[in-house]
């Protein structure tokens, strides 16, 4: 079985962000699909993966410590 999620991160950038220093309330969204035979059915591992992946993208692709005031909206579709 496959579960599909729409996930959004909203964040502010710190001064040391490589792409957008001091930018505020930026957002990025993506769609994720997981095979429940691999990730299990409860969703906790999937949610953890999505949050980390979104934070890496928001942080410039290499780290998450250049973003702050982070919030997520994750819904199963």
C-alpha positions in Angstrom: 0.0 0.0 0.0 1.2 3.5 -0.7 0.4 6.6 1.5 0.6 10.1 -0.1 1.2 13.3 1.9 1.2 17.0 1.0 3.8 18.6 3.3 4.6 22.3 3.8 7.3 24.1 5.8 7.1 27.7 6.8 10.2 29.3 8.2 12.5 32.4 8.7 16.1 32.4 7.6 19.0 33.3 9.9 21.7 35.8 8.8 24.0 32.9 7.9 21.6 31.3 5.5 23.4 30.7 2.1 20.5 31.7 -0.1 18.3 34.2 1.7 19.8 35.8 4.8 17.2 37.3 7.1 14.3 36.4 4.8 11.0 35.9 6.7 8.0 33.6 6.4 9.2 31.6 3.4 7.4 28.4 2.5 8.1 25.3 0.5 5.8 22.4 -0.2 6.2 19.0 -1.7 4.3 15.8 -2.1 5.6 12.5 -0.6 4.7 8.9 -1.4 5.6 6.1 1.0 5.4 2.3 0.6 3.9 1.2 3.9 5.7 -2.2 3.5 8.9 -0.3 4.0 7.9 2.5 6.4 5.2 0.8 8.3 1.6 2.0 8.7 1.7 4.3 11.8 3.2 7.3 10.0 5.6 8.5 12.6 8.7 7.5 10.6 7.2 9.1 7.5 6.4 12.3 9.3 9.9 12.4 10.7 11.4 11.9 7.3 9.3 14.6 5.7 10.1 17.2 8.4 13.8 16.5 8.1 13.7 16.6 4.3 11.8 19.9 4.2 14.1 21.5 6.7 17.2 20.5 4.7 15.7 22.1 1.5 14.7 25.2 3.5 18.2 25.4 5.0 19.9 25.5 1.5 20.3 21.8 1.0 23.1 21.0 3.4 22.0 21.8 7.0 19.0 22.8 9.0 20.6 25.2 11.5 20.2 28.3 9.2 16.4 28.3 9.6 14.3 29.3 12.6 10.6 29.8 13.6 9.7 26.6 11.7 6.2 25.2 11.3 4.9 22.3 9.3 1.6 21.3 7.8 1.4 17.7 6.8 -1.8 16.1 5.5 -2.5 12.7 4.0 -4.1 12.9 0.6 
